[in-house]
Amino acid sequence: MEKTSSVLWKRLETLYVTKSLANRLVLKQRLFTFRMNECELLKDHISQFISLLNDLKNAEVYIDDEDQVMILLCSLPLSYKSFRETLIYGRDKL
């Protein structure tokens, strides 16, 4: 039996990508409560953030770029306060 790539892709989606309301809400909760630990490397934090955004995109939840920037900046610890404020208040565009 020969299967096309689109049929196989749809099957993989049904097995591994849950687009249910519950899954979307869990992913959003993870995004909105996402915080960086003081001992964590910034590059690792950003990598995890991008991974979370990709999970949301796969569940057909889209967060606009400006909101992504604000969520990421707000996830940084207090030691990044001046950096965060410079980016927020010192620019016309994020």
C-alpha contacts under 8 A as a table, 3 or more apart, distances in Angstrom:
res1	aa1	res2	aa2	distance
3	K	7	V	6.35
3	K	8	L	6.77
4	T	7	V	5.34
4	T	8	L	6.43
5	S	8	L	5.06
5	S	9	W	5.97
6	S	9	W	4.96
6	S	10	K	6.13
7	V	10	K	5.21
7	V	11	R	6.27
8	L	11	R	5.05
8	L	12	L	6.25
9	W	12	L	5.08
9	W	13	E	6.19
10	K	13	E	5.01
10	K	14	T	6.27
11	R	14	T	5.19
11	R	15	L	6.32
12	L	15	L	5.08
12	L	16	Y	5.96
12	L	17	V	7.62
13	E	16	Y	5.34
13	E	17	V	4.90
13	E	18	T	7.59
14	T	17	V	6.02
14	T	18	T	6.97
15	L	18	T	7.70
17	V	58	N	6.99
17	V	59	A	6.71
18	T	23	N	6.37
18	T	59	A	6.57
19	K	23	N	6.31
19	K	24	R	6.47
19	K	59	A	4.79
19	K	60	E	7.10
20	S	23	N	5.30
20	S	24	R	6.28
21	L	24	R	5.15
21	L	25	L	6.12
22	A	25	L	5.17
22	A	26	V	6.19
23	N	26	V	5.10
23	N	27	L	6.18
23	N	59	A	7.90
24	R	27	L	5.15
24	R	28	K	6.14
24	R	56	L	7.08
24	R	59	A	6.47
24	R	61	V	7.09
25	L	28	K	5.01
25	L	29	Q	6.04
26	V	29	Q	5.03
26	V	30	R	6.24
27	L	30	R	5.06
27	L	31	L	6.29
27	L	52	L	7.52
27	L	55	D	7.46
27	L	56	L	6.30
28	K	31	L	4.98
28	K	32	F	6.12
28	K	56	L	7.47
29	Q	32	F	5.18
29	Q	33	T	6.03
30	R	33	T	5.35
30	R	34	F	5.78
30	R	52	L	7.85
31	L	34	F	5.16
31	L	49	F	7.82
31	L	52	L	6.82
31	L	53	L	7.80
31	L	71	I	7.85
32	F	71	I	7.13
33	T	75	S	7.91
34	F	49	F	7.90
34	F	75	S	5.98
35	R	75	S	4.42
35	R	76	L	6.31
35	R	77	P	7.43
36	M	40	E	6.60
36	M	45	H	6.28
36	M	75	S	5.88
36	M	76	L	5.38
36	M	77	P	6.08
37	N	40	E	5.24
37	N	76	L	7.99
37	N	77	P	6.78
38	E	77	P	6.34
38	E	79	S	7.92
40	E	44	D	7.02
40	E	45	H	6.93
41	L	44	D	5.30
41	L	45	H	6.36
42	L	45	H	5.02
42	L	46	I	6.17
43	K	46	I	5.15
43	K	47	S	6.09
44	D	47	S	4.99
44	D	48	Q	6.23
45	H	48	Q	5.19
45	H	49	F	6.17
46	I	49	F	4.89
46	I	50	I	6.15
46	I	72	L	7.87
47	S	50	I	5.19
47	S	51	S	6.22
48	Q	51	S	4.99
48	Q	52	L	6.18
49	F	52	L	5.09
49	F	53	L	6.26
49	F	72	L	7.38
50	I	53	L	5.00
50	I	54	N	6.15
51	S	54	N	5.05
51	S	55	D	6.27
52	L	55	D	5.05
52	L	56	L	6.33
53	L	56	L	5.04
53	L	57	K	6.14
53	L	63	I	7.95
54	N	57	K	4.92
54	N	58	N	6.12
55	D	58	N	5.14
55	D	59	A	6.39
56	L	59	A	5.03
56	L	60	E	6.30
56	L	61	V	5.03
56	L	62	Y	6.82
57	K	60	E	4.83
57	K	61	V	5.12
57	K	62	Y	5.71
58	N	61	V	7.36
63	I	67	D	6.42
63	I	68	Q	6.32
64	D	67	D	5.48
64	D	68	Q	6.25
65	D	68	Q	4.99
65	D	69	V	6.29
66	E	69	V	5.22
66	E	70	M	6.39
66	E	94	L	6.56
67	D	70	M	5.06
67	D	71	I	6.03
68	Q	71	I	5.19
68	Q	72	L	6.13
69	V	72	L	5.17
69	V	73	L	6.09
69	V	94	L	7.01
70	M	73	L	5.08
70	M	74	C	5.99
71	I	74	C	5.17
71	I	75	S	6.16
72	L	75	S	5.11
72	L	76	L	6.88
73	L	76	L	5.58
73	L	84	R	5.91
74	C	77	P	7.97
74	C	84	R	7.75
76	L	79	S	7.93
76	L	80	Y	6.21
76	L	81	K	7.95
77	P	80	Y	5.80
77	P	81	K	7.37
78	L	81	K	5.21
79	S	82	S	7.79
80	Y	83	F	5.24
80	Y	84	R	6.04
81	K	84	R	5.10
81	K	85	E	6.10
82	S	85	E	5.11
82	S	86	T	6.02
83	F	86	T	5.20
83	F	87	L	6.36
84	R	87	L	5.28
84	R	88	I	6.17
85	E	88	I	5.00
85	E	89	Y	5.69
85	E	90	G	7.38
86	T	89	Y	5.51
86	T	90	G	4.92
86	T	91	R	7.67
87	L	90	G	5.56
87	L	91	R	6.22
87	L	94	L	6.98
88	I	91	R	6.40
88	I	94	L	7.04
89	Y	92	D	7.93
91	R	94	L	6.70
